[in-house]
Amino acid sequence: MVEGIGSAVPRRRRRVRQRRAAVPSTEWPVFAPAVPLAPGPLGEVQAADREIARWTAVRAQALAAYAATRPASTDRTQGEPGAMSAQRWAARADVLRPVSEWAAQELVVALSVSHQRAETELARALMLVQRLPGTVAALRAGALHAGHLFPLLEVVAPIADARVRAEVEAEVLRWAAGRQVTTPAELGAKARREASHRDARAAARELTEALRARGVFFRTERTAGVASVVLTGSLPEARAVYQALGAHADALSDDPAEDGSVPRTRGQKMVDCLLDLVLRPGECELPPVQVLLTVAASLGTLLGGDEPGEIDGQPVPAELVRDFLDALTGRARALQTAEPGTAADATVVDGVAAAERAARAAEEAWQAFLAAEGAAVSEELERRIWAGDFDEEPDPATDEEWLRHLLDDLHPDHLQSDHLQSDDRGPEPETGDEHLSDGDGGWWASADRAVDEASLVLSEAEAALGHARRLVRTAARADAADETAWRHSPAGRVEAAGDALTALQAAADTQREWLADLLAATAGGGLADRPRIALTDALSGTLLALTDLPTLRRTGRCDSRGCRRSSAGFPHSPGCDHDLSGRPGLGPPPPTTGYRPGADLDRYVRARDRRCRFPGCRRRVPEGGELDHHQPYPDGPTAAANLAGYCTCDHRLKHQAPGWTFDLAADATLTVTTPTGLVANTTPPPY
């Protein structure tokens, strides 16, 4: 079922909209280290790290200041003999375009690094200083360390819209400032979620381009005889393949051989299973397996909004979540409407591509002409410069008008030019191309024809560019109309809704029917489990209950003999003033009497925590285990308030490492104290 998702995304235009926060803000937080200095050597490490962060900011600002002293205006321009090649120019980072190509060479000498490393350092410094000023301030204050730079430079800095980029940076920095422990992986996940939410168009374009490159790739490794096969696809595809191979590997028994050899690791089993499934599909005895992918999406996301969802804890664009559910459940959404801007967008792409092709053809024509006639032109240019004919030296590579006048003067038909009479013109210059002097008037006629051809190509390029500009304006108007129509559509009203109930009221009937079908889907088929409804706090995003549609229907009944409201009339039947908030199903599941939590309680705690609760850890909580009793059973109950999810490593740390203390509050806030006295708090990730 999952197979068609990745291939469908590039073929269809994604209808996404740039979303702004209700009150977007670019205000930075007060920057300060989140964790105090520990006593002893660990405190020295912390202090050194903060000093490294400060010097990282100082170094980036110094590199940016150095780059400003080396402007590209001192370099030869594109097309000029000896200038940087067009391929290298196109591959250069945008922030390096105003910087001289020789600036990196000075860094090679000054820092003893390669030229590629020098250019990378310059580009990173300029991106950081010019596009992420808040990050620079956080580094100087020690609120971030050098390892935090990569996700910010990779995700936030490339955002084209300066306002959106500033909003995303400020939101990510405010979020990090409110936490005690923030790893680069956590910062990257937050940055991707914010960027995808606030700039949905760019996220969709990037996703579409990435999925066009989907495939299976082969590469050799450094060790002789070892190679890798890499699968690149959508996150649901890749995750499903990985989970399926893991399930196959877990189903294998691998007892030690009689010769005492070490049993295969899980990864080795996965490789062997893959080989059997692909190379010996009819011969292998691997049983069929089911995989479990946890999909978390808000009601607005399901009904057509732009808020990203999650698949196994990884942020995923809203449209991909909806497509994944469509493919998995076999219930296609009848939500798509005509997109006025789609045809115009496609036309713009075609027009711009044509203009780029014409511009490349013009550039090639000029380069071919200069290569063929450069010797003659340079000789005449040098003679005139020495004769003092110019106040300012012209550029034959870019000054077409001057070049045409020069060729007119060189042409034998223009005998009125006193320095080019037939008796003193002298021999034709040696250009290395003998055909230039054969027939049709000699080399000057050939040069004149080359300029005519180049001029024609340039005229066509100008016409194509003008056509492309008109198409862009047309597409902009169509896009504005499309945006207005979308905002007044059910999906637009859902996106603007402040809460789930308002979103349901704004949704179209077809949307509500699709949602009801999804929630009513039973186990089996494409789904390993029934879809669940997460009831969350509207302000904090805290999980309050994990339920399903039948349970909600039962909860909505009063069941009191004296109550006049019937389930058929709910919620419009009058006469019932009973409080239904305490009904089962609207809170955490009840405690389990045994050591292992029941199915509902296990599902609730895993949905609440989603990842290991240790500060900074982003590992998934393993299926079927690692839910820890804060107060050991039977002294502590098997209840949501006494359970927390850990990865295997951190679960062992809690029970085995000396000097560590863990405290789990009733609201699931976990407080961890290290042997040196440092304290860090974590709360379950919000929905």
C-alpha positions in Angstrom: 0.0 0.0 0.0 2.8 2.4 0.8 4.6 1.8 -2.5 2.8 4.4 -4.5 3.2 7.4 -2.2 6.6 8.6 -3.2 6.0 8.3 -6.9 2.7 10.2 -6.7 4.1 13.2 -5.0 6.2 14.6 -7.8 3.5 14.0 -10.4 0.9 16.1 -8.7 1.1 19.7 -7.9 0.7 20.1 -4.2 -1.8 22.7 -3.0 -0.1 24.3 0.0 -0.3 27.7 1.4 2.2 29.8 3.2 1.1 30.0 6.8 1.9 32.7 9.2 1.5 32.4 13.0 -1.5 34.2 14.5 0.9 36.8 16.0 4.2 36.3 14.2 7.1 37.8 16.2 10.8 38.3 15.4 11.6 39.2 19.0 14.6 37.3 20.5 14.6 35.9 24.0 17.0 37.0 26.7 20.0 34.8 25.9 21.7 33.1 28.8 23.2 29.6 29.4 20.3 27.2 30.3 22.4 25.1 32.7 24.6 26.5 35.5 28.2 25.6 35.7 28.9 22.4 37.5 31.6 22.2 40.2 35.0 20.8 39.3 36.3 19.6 35.9 32.8 19.3 34.4 32.3 23.0 35.0 35.6 23.7 33.2 34.3 21.8 30.2 31.1 23.8 30.2 33.0 27.1 30.5 35.3 26.0 27.6 32.3 25.1 25.5 30.7 28.5 26.1 34.0 30.2 25.2 34.2 28.2 22.0 30.7 29.2 21.2 31.6 32.9 21.8 34.7 32.6 19.6 32.7 30.8 16.9 30.5 33.9 16.7 33.5 36.2 16.8 35.2 34.2 14.1 32.1 34.2 11.8 31.8 38.0 12.2 35.5 38.5 11.4 35.2 36.3 8.3 32.2 38.3 7.1 34.1 41.5 7.7 37.1 40.1 5.8 34.8 39.1 2.9 33.5 42.7 2.7 37.0 43.9 2.0 37.3 41.5 -1.0 34.5 42.6 -3.3 33.8 40.7 -6.5 34.0 44.0 -8.5 37.8 43.5 -8.7 37.3 40.1 -10.5 36.9 39.6 -14.2 33.2 39.5 -15.2 31.5 36.5 -16.6 32.4 36.0 -20.3 35.6 37.9 -20.1 38.7 35.9 -21.1 40.3 34.5 -17.9 37.1 34.8 -15.8 35.7 32.1 -13.6 34.0 29.4 -15.7 30.2 29.4 -16.0 30.0 26.1 -14.3 31.9 27.2 -11.2 30.0 30.4 -11.1 26.7 28.6 -11.1 27.8 26.2 -8.4 28.9 29.0 -6.1 26.8 29.8 -3.1 24.6 32.9 -3.5 26.2 34.6 -0.5 29.6 34.3 -2.2 28.5 36.1 -5.4 29.5 39.6 -4.1 32.8 38.2 -2.8 36.0 38.0 -4.8 36.9 34.5 -5.9 40.4 35.1 -4.6 39.2 35.7 -1.1 39.2 32.0 -0.4 42.8 31.7 -1.6 44.0 34.0 1.2 42.2 31.8 3.7 44.1 28.8 2.3 47.3 30.5 3.1 46.2 32.0 6.4 44.4 28.9 7.9 46.2 26.0 6.1 43.0 24.5 4.7 41.9 23.3 1.3 40.3 25.7 -1.2 37.0 23.9 -0.9 37.1 24.2 2.9 38.0 27.9 2.7 35.0 28.6 0.5 32.7 26.6 2.8 33.9 28.5 5.8 33.3 31.8 4.0 29.8 30.8 2.9 28.9 29.5 6.4 30.1 32.7 8.1 28.2 35.0 5.7 25.0 32.9 6.0 25.3 33.0 9.8 26.0 36.8 10.1 23.7 38.0 7.3 20.8 35.7 7.8 20.9 34.5 11.4 21.8 37.5 13.6 19.8 36.0 16.6 21.9 32.9 16.4 25.1 34.9 16.5 23.8 36.7 19.6 22.9 33.4 21.3 26.4 32.0 20.5 28.0 35.0 22.1 25.9 34.6 25.2 26.6 30.9 25.5 22.9 29.9 25.0 23.9 27.8 22.0 27.0 25.9 21.2 28.8 25.4 17.9 27.0 22.0 17.3 23.7 23.9 17.1 24.8 25.8 14.0 24.3 23.0 11.5 20.5 22.5 11.7 20.0 26.3 11.8 22.2 26.8 8.7 20.7 23.9 6.9 17.0 24.6 7.6 16.5 28.2 8.7 19.1 30.2 6.8 18.0 29.0 3.3 14.5 30.4 3.7 14.2 33.0 1.0 11.6 35.3 2.6 13.5 37.4 5.1 10.4 38.0 7.3 9.6 34.3 7.5 13.2 33.5 8.1 13.4 36.0 11.0 10.1 34.6 12.5 11.3 31.0 12.3 14.7 31.9 13.8 13.1 33.8 16.7 10.6 31.1 17.4 13.3 28.4 17.5 15.5 30.5 19.7 12.6 31.2 22.1 11.8 27.5 22.2 15.4 26.6 23.0 15.7 29.4 25.6 12.7 27.8 27.5 14.5 24.4 27.8 17.3 23.2 29.9 18.7 20.7 27.5 18.4 21.1 23.7 20.5 18.9 21.5 21.2 19.7 17.8 18.8 16.9 16.8 16.0 18.4 18.8 16.8 21.9 17.5 16.8 20.6 14.0 13.4 18.9 14.4 11.9 22.1 15.8 13.4 24.2 13.0 12.0 21.8 10.3 8.6 21.9 11.9 8.5 25.7 12.1 9.9 26.2 8.6 7.4 23.7 7.1 4.5 25.3 9.0 5.3 29.0 8.3 6.6 28.5 4.7 4.6 25.6 3.4 5.2 26.5 -0.2 8.9 26.3 0.0 8.7 23.1 2.1 6.5 21.5 -0.6 8.8 22.6 -3.4 11.8 21.2 -1.5 10.0 17.9 -0.8 8.9 17.6 -4.5 12.4 18.2 -5.7 13.8 15.7 -3.2 11.3 13.0 -4.2 12.2 13.5 -7.8 15.6 12.2 -6.9 14.2 9.1 -5.2 15.9 5.9 -6.1 18.3 3.1 -5.1 22.0 4.0 -5.3 25.2 1.9 -5.1 28.5 3.1 -3.7 31.7 1.4 -2.7 33.2 1.7 0.7 36.7 2.3 1.8 37.2 -1.3 2.9 37.9 -3.4 -0.2 35.1 -5.8 -1.0 32.4 -3.8 0.9 29.7 -1.7 -0.7 26.4 0.0 0.2 23.0 0.1 -1.4 21.1 3.2 -0.4 17.4 3.6 -0.8 16.1 7.2 -0.9 12.4 7.8 -0.8 9.7 9.5 1.2 9.9 9.2 5.0 6.9 6.8 5.2 8.3 4.6 2.5 11.8 4.4 4.0 10.4 3.9 7.5 8.1 1.1 6.4 10.9 -0.7 4.6 13.2 -0.4 7.6 10.5 -1.5 10.0 9.6 -4.5 7.8 13.2 -5.7 7.6 13.5 -5.3 11.4 10.4 -7.4 11.9 11.7 -10.1 9.6 15.1 -10.0 11.5 13.3 -10.2 14.9 11.4 -13.3 13.7 14.6 -15.2 13.0 16.3 -17.3 15.6 20.1 -17.3 15.4 21.6 -19.7 17.9 25.4 -19.9 18.2 27.0 -22.3 15.8 28.7 -25.4 16.9 32.1 -23.9 16.0 31.5 -21.1 18.6 31.0 -18.3 16.1 29.2 -15.2 17.3 25.5 -14.9 16.4 24.5 -12.4 13.8 23.5 -8.9 15.0 20.1 -7.5 14.2 21.6 -5.4 11.4 23.3 -8.4 9.8 20.0 -10.3 10.0 18.2 -7.4 8.2 20.8 -7.5 5.4 20.3 -11.3 5.0 16.5 -10.9 5.0 16.7 -8.2 2.3 18.9 -10.4 0.1 16.4 -13.3 0.6 13.4 -11.1 -0.2 14.9 -9.5 -3.3 17.2 -12.2 -4.8 15.3 -15.3 -3.7 11.6 -14.2 -3.3 10.2 -17.6 -4.1 12.7 -19.6 -2.1 12.9 -17.9 1.2 10.9 -19.1 4.1 10.4 -15.6 5.7 6.9 -15.3 7.1 4.8 -12.2 6.2 5.1 -9.4 8.7 3.1 -6.3 9.7 4.8 -3.0 10.6 3.6 -0.3 12.9 4.1 3.3 11.9 2.7 5.9 14.4 1.1 8.8 12.6 0.2 11.9 14.6 -1.8 14.6 12.9 -4.1 17.4 14.2 -7.7 17.6 13.1 -6.8 20.7 11.0 -4.1 18.8 9.2 -6.5 15.9 8.4 -9.1 18.4 7.1 -6.8 20.2 4.7 -4.7 22.6 6.9 -0.9 23.2 6.6 0.3 22.2 10.1 2.9 19.4 9.8 2.2 16.0 11.2 4.5 13.3 12.6 5.3 9.8 11.4 7.2 7.9 14.0 8.2 11.1 15.7 9.6 12.8 12.5 7.9 16.0 11.3 6.2 15.5 7.9 4.4 18.0 5.7 0.7 18.0 6.0 0.0 17.0 2.4 2.3 14.0 2.7 0.5 12.9 5.9 -2.9 13.0 4.1 -1.6 11.1 1.1 -0.1 8.5 3.3 -3.4 8.0 5.1 -5.2 7.9 1.7 -2.9 5.1 0.5 -2.9 3.2 3.7 -6.7 3.2 4.3 -7.8 3.1 0.6 -10.1 6.0 1.3 -9.4 8.7 -1.2 -10.3 12.2 0.0 -12.8 14.1 -2.2 -11.2 17.4 -1.1 -9.2 18.6 -4.0 -10.5 21.5 -5.9 -9.3 23.2 -9.1 -6.2 25.3 -8.7 -6.3 28.5 -10.7 -2.6 29.1 -10.3 -1.4 25.7 -11.5 -1.5 26.3 -15.2 0.1 29.7 -14.9 2.8 28.3 -12.7 3.6 25.6 -15.2 3.7 28.2 -18.0 6.1 30.4 -16.0 8.4 27.5 -15.5 8.4 26.8 -19.2 8.9 30.4 -20.0 11.8 30.9 -17.6 13.4 27.7 -18.9 13.1 28.9 -22.5 14.6 32.3 -21.5 17.5 30.5 -19.7 18.1 28.3 -22.7 18.2 31.4 -24.9 20.6 33.2 -22.5 22.9 30.2 -22.5 22.8 30.1 -26.3 23.7 33.8 -26.5 26.5 33.3 -24.1 27.8 30.3 -26.1 27.6 32.3 -29.3 29.6 35.2 -27.8 32.2 32.8 -26.4 32.5 31.1 -29.7 33.0 34.4 -31.5 35.6 35.6 -29.1 37.4 32.3 -29.3 37.4 32.5 -33.1 38.1 36.2 -33.6 39.7 37.1 -30.4 43.2 37.4 -31.8 42.1 39.9 -34.5 40.0 42.0 -32.1 42.7 42.0 -29.4 45.4 43.1 -32.0 43.3 46.0 -33.2 42.2 46.9 -29.6 45.9 47.0 -28.5 46.9 49.2 -31.4 44.1 51.7 -30.6 44.9 51.8 -26.9 48.6 52.5 -27.7 47.4 55.2 -30.2 45.4 56.9 -27.4 42.0 56.5 -29.0 40.1 55.6 -25.7 39.6 57.5 -22.5 38.5 54.2 -20.9 39.5 50.8 -22.1 36.4 49.0 -23.5 35.5 45.3 -22.8 35.1 43.3 -26.0 33.4 40.5 -24.0 30.4 42.7 -22.9 30.4 45.9 -25.1 28.6 44.7 -28.2 28.1 48.2 -29.7 31.8 49.0 -29.4 32.7 45.6 -30.9 30.4 46.1 -33.9 31.9 49.6 -34.6 35.4 48.0 -34.5 34.4 45.3 -36.9 32.8 47.9 -39.2 36.1 49.8 -39.2 38.0 46.5 -39.9 35.7 45.6 -42.8 37.3 46.2 -46.3 34.2 47.9 -47.6 34.8 50.8 -45.2 37.8 52.3 -47.0 37.1 55.7 -45.6 38.8 54.6 -42.4 42.2 56.3 -42.8 44.1 53.6 -40.9 42.6 50.7 -42.9 43.2 51.5 -46.6 43.7 48.5 -48.8 47.4 49.3 -49.4 48.3 49.5 -45.8 46.0 47.1 -44.2 48.7 44.5 -43.9 48.4 40.7 -43.7 45.4 39.1 -42.1 46.1 38.2 -38.4 47.0 34.6 -37.6 44.1 33.2 -35.6 44.9 29.6 -35.7 41.8 28.9 -37.7 42.7 28.8 -41.4 39.1 28.7 -42.6 38.6 32.3 -41.4 40.7 33.6 -44.3 39.0 31.6 -47.0 36.4 33.1 -49.2 33.5 35.4 -48.5 35.6 38.4 -47.7 38.2 36.9 -45.3 38.3 36.9 -41.5 36.5 40.2 -41.1 33.4 38.9 -42.9 33.4 35.8 -40.8 33.7 38.0 -37.7 30.9 40.2 -38.8 28.7 37.1 -39.4 29.5 35.8 -36.0 28.5 39.1 -34.4 25.2 39.1 -36.4 24.5 35.6 -35.2 25.3 36.5 -31.6 23.1 39.6 -31.8 20.2 37.5 -33.2 20.5 35.0 -30.3 20.6 37.9 -27.8 17.5 39.4 -29.3 15.7 36.1 -29.0 16.9 35.8 -25.4 15.6 39.3 -24.7 12.2 38.4 -26.2 12.1 35.2 -24.2 12.9 37.0 -21.0 10.2 39.6 -21.7 7.7 36.8 -22.3 8.8 35.1 -19.1 8.4 38.4 -17.1 4.8 38.7 -18.5 4.1 35.1 -17.5 5.4 35.8 -14.0 3.1 38.7 -13.6 0.2 36.7 -14.9 1.0 33.9 -12.5 1.3 36.3 -9.6 -2.2 37.6 -10.3 -3.5 34.0 -10.7 -1.7 33.0 -7.5 -3.3 35.9 -5.6 -6.7 34.9 -6.8 -6.0 31.3 -6.0 -4.9 32.3 -2.4 -8.1 34.3 -1.9 -10.3 31.5 -3.2 -8.4 29.0 -0.9 -8.9 31.2 2.2 -12.6 31.1 1.6 -12.7 27.4 0.9 -13.4 24.8 3.6 -9.6 24.0 3.9 -8.8 27.7 4.3 -11.4 28.1 7.0 -10.1 25.0 8.7 -6.6 26.4 8.7 -7.8 29.7 10.2 -9.8 27.9 12.9 -8.5 28.4 16.5 -9.5 25.0 17.8 -10.7 21.6 16.7 -14.4 22.3 17.2 -14.2 25.4 15.1 -12.3 23.4 12.4 -15.0 20.8 12.4 -17.7 23.4 12.0 -15.7 25.0 9.1 -15.1 21.7 7.3 -17.2 20.6 4.3 -19.5 17.6 4.5 -17.2 15.5 2.3 -14.3 16.3 4.7 -16.2 15.3 7.8 -17.4 12.1 6.1 -13.8 11.2 5.1 -12.7 11.9 8.7 -15.5 9.7 10.1 -14.6 6.9 7.8 -10.9 7.1 8.9 -11.8 7.1 12.6 -14.2 4.2 12.1 -11.6 2.0 10.3 -11.2 -1.3 12.2 -8.0 -3.3 12.8 -6.7 -5.4 9.9 -6.3 -4.6 6.3 -3.8 -1.8 5.8 -4.0 -0.7 9.4 -2.4 -2.6 12.2 -4.5 -0.8 14.8 -7.6 1.4 15.0 -7.0 5.1 14.6 -7.1 6.9 17.9 -8.2 10.4 18.8 -5.8 12.4 21.0 -7.6 14.9 23.2 -5.2 17.6 24.1 -5.0 20.9 26.0 -5.6 23.7 23.5 -3.0 25.9 25.1 -0.2 23.6 26.1 -0.7 20.7 23.7 -0.6 18.3 26.7 -2.2 14.9 26.0 -5.3 14.5 28.1 -6.8 11.3 26.7 -6.3 8.8 23.9 -9.6 7.5 22.7 -11.5 6.4 19.6 -14.9 7.1 18.0 -16.9 4.3 19.7 -15.6 5.4 23.1 -16.4 9.0 22.4 -20.0 8.0 21.5 -20.3 6.0 24.7 -18.8 8.9 26.7 -21.3 11.3 25.3 -24.2 9.5 26.9 -25.3 10.4 30.4 -26.8 6.9 31.2 -28.7 8.3 34.1 -32.3 7.1 34.4 -33.6 10.6 35.1 -31.8 12.2 32.2 -34.0 13.2 29.3 -31.1 13.5 26.8 -30.8 10.5 24.5 -27.7 9.4 22.6 -29.6 10.0 19.3 -30.2 13.7 20.2 -26.7 14.4 21.5 -25.6 17.2 21.7 -28.7 19.1 20.8 -31.3 17.4 23.0 -32.1 19.7 25.9 -32.7 19.0 29.6 -29.3 17.5 30.7 -27.1 19.5 33.0 -24.9 16.6 34.2 -21.1 16.9 34.2 -19.7 14.4 31.7 -16.1 15.3 32.2 -15.5 12.4 34.6 -16.8 9.8 32.3 -14.3 7.0 31.4 -12.5 7.7 28.2 -11.9 11.4 28.7 -8.7 11.0 30.8 -5.8 8.6 31.2 -6.7 5.0 31.3 -7.2 3.5 34.7 -4.3 1.7 36.5 -3.5 -1.9 35.7 -3.4 -4.4 38.5 -0.4 -6.3 37.3 3.2 -5.3 36.6 2.8 -4.8 32.8 0.4 -2.1 31.7 -2.7 -3.0 29.9 -3.1 -2.3 26.2 -4.9 1.0 26.7 -2.5 2.3 29.3 0.6 1.1 27.3 -0.8 2.9 24.2 -1.5 6.1 26.1 1.9 6.4 27.8 3.7 5.7 24.5 1.5 8.3 22.7 2.2 10.8 25.5 6.0 10.4 25.6 6.7 9.3 22.0 10.5 9.4 22.6 12.8 8.7 25.4 12.2 11.1 28.3 15.8 11.5 29.3 16.9 15.1 28.6 18.2 15.6 25.1 17.5 12.0 23.9 15.4 11.5 20.8 15.5 7.7 20.5 12.2 6.0 20.1 10.8 4.1 23.1 11.2 0.4 22.0 8.0 -1.4 21.2 6.9 -3.9 23.9 9.1 -2.7 26.7 11.0 0.1 28.4 8.0 1.7 30.1 9.6 2.3 33.5 7.8 2.4 36.9 9.1 5.5 38.6 8.3 4.0 42.0 9.1 0.3 41.6 6.2 -2.1 41.4 4.4 -3.1 43.6 5.2 -0.1 45.9 4.1 2.1 43.0 1.1 1.5 40.8 1.1 0.6 37.1 -0.5 3.9 36.2 0.1 6.8 33.8 1.4 9.1 36.6 4.0 6.4 37.6 5.2 5.4 34.1 7.7 7.0 31.8 9.1 5.9 28.5 12.9 5.4 28.0 15.2 4.0 25.4 17.1 0.9 26.5 20.3 2.8 27.3 18.7 5.5 29.4 16.5 2.9 31.1 19.6 1.1 32.2 21.2 4.4 33.3 18.2 5.1 35.6 18.6 1.8 37.4 22.3 1.2 37.3 24.3 4.5 37.2 25.3 5.7 40.7 24.5 9.2 41.8 21.7 9.9 39.4 18.2 10.7 40.7 15.0 10.8 38.7 11.7 12.4 39.9 8.5 12.0 38.0 5.7 14.5 38.9 2.0 13.8 38.6 1.8 15.8 35.3 4.6 13.6 33.8 7.3 16.3 34.3 10.6 14.4 34.7 13.4 16.0 36.8 16.8 14.5 36.4 19.7 15.3 38.7 23.3 14.4 37.8 26.0 13.2 40.2 27.5 16.7 40.0 24.3 18.4 41.0 23.1 19.6 37.6 19.3 19.6 37.2 17.3 19.2 34.0 13.6 18.9 33.5 11.7 17.4 30.6 8.0 17.4 29.8 6.2 15.2 27.2 6.3 16.8 23.7 3.2 18.8 23.0 0.8 17.9 20.2 
